[in-house]
Amino acid sequence: MATNPLLSPSALPYGLPDFAAIRPEHYLPAFQQAFEEHLREVRAITVVRSMPTFENTLVALERSGELLDRVAHAFYTVSSADATPEIQEIDEQLAPLMAAHEDAIRLDAQLYWRVQQVHAQLDELDLDAEQRYLVERHFREMSHAGAALDEESKARLTELNKRLSTLSTTFEKNLLTDTNELAVIFDDVTELDGLTAGELSATARAASDRGEEGKHLVGLPLFSGHPYLASLTVRESRRRILEASLSRGSRGNANDNGAVLTEIVRLRAERAALLGYPSHAAYVTADETAGTPEAVERMLRDLAVPSARNAEQERVALQEIVDASEPEPFALQAHDWAFYTEKVRQARYDIDTAALRPWFEAERVLRDGVFFAASRLYGVTFTEREDLIAYHPGARVFEVHDADGSEVGLYVLDLYTRDSKRGGAWMNPIVSQSALRGTLPVVVNNLNVSQPGDGQPTLLTLDEVTTLFHEFGHALHGLFARVTYPHFAGTNVFRDFVEFPSQVNEMWILWSEVLSSYARHHETGEPLDAGIVERLRATEAFDQGHATSEYLAAAWLDQAWHRVGPDAAIDDVPGFEASALADIGLANPLVPTRYSSTYFAHVFSGGYSAGYYSYIWSEVLDADTVEWFRENGGLTRENGDRFRRRLLGVGGSKDPLDAYRDFRGRDAEIAPLLTRRGLDD
């Protein structure tokens, strides 16, 4: 029988899994062996006859589970980015097994007792700051997970966690299937008037890949809108695309997520009650920087009022454009918003964002923009390793070195969309850094950019450029963190802090030195006109009423679902949504919530349940940090080294707000955020 390549450390550089040798049938046996090995390692900790110490309990716990981490990182990288039917079937089988195993560790009474004993002696132990924080976090996390419950309650908790893991996997599978089924087919290219030659090449290729030769296929992104809505001149085409997007997971077919999400909500509420909290939102925020759902609500409500006001002012301006430019004026609808927003932008600022794509060729944006900014700030270099094979032919591997030539890690980029990839964009570790284990990081960024036909350049939208810089900010966090213990590796920080480093990295998109490096016409090499650049900067708060309202609507919808108690019987998903949005003053049919419940993957199949507020919460820190960079000279090694050393480099090994104060010298102020989003009037 052939050796399972997952069961031994990879011989490839940086421990990159040998994806070329890994087959789907290897995963479940490897997981089973990894579960058993991890349990043996934990049992060896709990049977020690000597009293608990930091070394024989916490360090031993950090050393345990290395095989499981290796297998899980490899599998979940593939299951999110290349979820073939075979991989999806494994994921469904694995979900309850993984949940049960995690509970077997974090609810282990003997292990909890040992951690508790070390925690009780904290002030008497000679521990450094990272070691002390490790004890505090393990004790807090095990307590929060339910380790102090009685055995009957733990049994019910384990049942709940297993069922919830299965439901989350089902939600994601349903969403991926329904999204693929709802991709919009256009028979005649004239229906897509307004798209560029590159965009038409991509839609033709997508149709061809589905066996629809001579037609055009428009796939759907994860969020409610679509980039093409800003360009399509045919109103009916815009309507068809948005209607398809908004109907995902709610069509009453086999992929309908209504019953799935209401069961998730009910079981999360029951679990929270079992753990002593009035709601899932209270449970989640108790271990975040926000602290309470009330703190989240205050912020969301404070921002909702001026955002809704600004959105209404924007609607009036859009309707005026419709009335003035259309032979037969009509009442503006949601599918018209982006198209006429571009007309207003052109009228006010003389900017056509769609026309900028020739200056945003993907390879140049990557090398002369994303990598360039990182090199100037942090001194790192990137070298493509074509000899290293990732999990899919479309994924590329780059080796990262520090200014002194030392190894930093590997960066993997998987740029293009495909039917087997879940929607959205993300970063995840493939190998986590840890001095204890002697590992350096391997991280991957996934995007969903449409791939043009063979020989055609990939020309990005400004939004896609922003997404690439944003996700690379997460990648830098994962690459730069240098911690002893794997528990603190990379982006293992509080959920409402994790978006902060990625948001900060977006500031370099329009930074003069960076923009002049990458924003060059893909045919002529001509730089983007300086006047256009200035007008782009002037539009920072443009359409922010709409953008902020759609985001806040989704953030509040997440909170509303997760503030209900376990006895709440909710079977009318659209009715619940309407009531929640009316409650916060964001029930505007022209500004649909960025994610409706049945395709809100962040909170029903991702890690953001009761935590989607994190983006705006982190943006307070981000906007304040951008001010600091501007005040201190911007894109310099000195600034980059400070940000890297005091924030990115500490990973999760320090309280994030303490790390922020260490970097900034004070707490963050909200004023820069309000100015950025046009909410400071």
MOLINWO-V716006 format. One record per pair of residues at least 24 apart in sequence whose ideal C-beta (glycine too) atoms are under 6 Angstrom apart, sorted by the first residue. I is the first residue (numbers start at 1). GAP is how many residues later the second one is. If there is no record, write none. Layout:
I;GAP, I;GAP
This chain:
4;26, 6;24, 6;65, 14;396, 14;426, 14;428, 15;416, 15;424, 16;426, 17;57, 19;370, 19;372, 20;369, 24;62, 27;48, 27;63, 30;41, 31;40, 34;33, 34;34, 34;37, 35;66, 37;30, 38;26, 38;27, 38;30, 42;63, 46;64, 46;65, 52;62, 52;65, 52;66, 54;64, 57;57, 57;61, 58;76, 58;77, 62;374, 62;423, 73;357, 77;353, 78;313, 80;342, 81;333, 81;340, 81;365, 82;310, 82;338, 83;337, 84;336, 88;85, 91;78, 92;77, 95;70, 95;71, 95;74, 96;66, 96;69, 96;70, 99;62, 99;63, 99;66, 100;62, 103;55, 103;58, 106;36, 106;39, 107;39, 107;40, 107;47, 112;30, 112;35, 115;24, 130;354, 130;523, 134;351, 144;143, 146;129, 153;121, 157;117, 160;107, 160;111, 164;103, 167;93, 167;96, 167;97, 168;437, 170;90, 171;86, 171;89, 171;433, 171;434, 172;433, 174;81, 174;83, 175;74, 175;424, 175;426, 176;246, 177;78, 178;70, 178;71, 178;77, 179;41, 179;69, 180;239, 182;62, 183;34, 183;36, 184;34, 184;56, 184;57, 184;60, 185;30, 185;32, 186;30, 187;28, 191;43, 191;46, 192;24, 193;40, 193;41, 194;37, 194;38, 194;39, 195;36, 198;254, 198;258, 198;261, 201;251, 201;252, 201;255, 202;248, 202;250, 205;248, 220;25, 221;202, 222;201, 222;202, 223;371, 224;368, 224;370, 227;234, 229;109, 230;108, 230;109, 230;112, 231;123, 238;97, 239;96, 242;93, 248;351, 249;349, 249;350, 250;348, 257;341, 258;315, 261;336, 261;343, 262;308, 264;340, 265;296, 269;295, 269;296, 269;297, 270;296, 273;293, 279;284, 280;282, 280;330, 281;278, 281;281, 281;282, 281;329, 284;326, 284;327, 288;206, 288;207, 288;208, 289;205, 289;207, 289;208, 289;368, 290;206, 296;317, 300;252, 300;255, 300;256, 303;249, 304;248, 304;280, 304;281, 304;282, 306;373, 307;238, 307;241, 307;242, 307;245, 308;241, 308;277, 308;278, 310;235, 310;368, 311;234, 311;235, 311;238, 311;280, 314;231, 314;232, 315;275, 317;27, 334;256, 334;258, 341;202, 349;186, 349;190, 351;184, 353;109, 357;102, 358;163, 358;164, 359;160, 359;162, 359;169, 360;100, 360;105, 361;96, 361;98, 361;161, 362;96, 362;98, 364;154, 365;95, 365;100, 365;153, 368;149, 368;150, 369;145, 369;149, 370;102, 372;145, 373;135, 373;141, 376;259, 377;263, 378;262, 378;266, 379;24, 400;79, 408;71, 409;31, 409;32, 409;33, 409;70, 410;32, 411;64, 412;32, 413;32, 414;32, 415;32, 415;34, 416;33, 416;35, 417;31, 417;33, 425;42, 425;46, 427;44, 427;47, 427;48, 429;49, 429;61, 432;54, 432;57, 432;58, 433;56, 434;52, 434;55, 435;49, 436;48, 436;49, 441;37, 441;38, 443;32, 443;35, 443;36, 445;26, 445;30, 457;65, 466;40, 469;36, 469;37, 469;40, 470;32, 470;36, 473;28, 473;29, 473;32, 474;28, 477;24, 477;171, 480;164, 480;168, 480;169, 481;170, 482;167, 483;168, 483;170, 488;163, 488;164, 488;165, 489;162, 490;161, 492;160, 493;159, 493;163, 494;162, 495;116, 495;119, 496;118, 496;121, 497;159, 499;115, 499;116, 499;119, 500;118, 500;121, 500;122, 501;147, 503;116, 503;119, 504;118, 504;121, 507;119, 510;27, 511;124, 513;122, 541;137, 544;133, 544;134, 546;45, 548;129, 549;37, 549;42, 550;41, 550;44, 551;43, 553;28, 553;33, 553;40, 554;39, 554;40, 554;41, 555;57, 555;58, 556;28, 557;36, 558;45, 558;54, 562;48, 573;24, 619;54, 620;48, 620;50, 620;53, 621;39, 621;47, 623;49, 623;50, 623;53, 624;44, 624;45, 624;48, 627;45
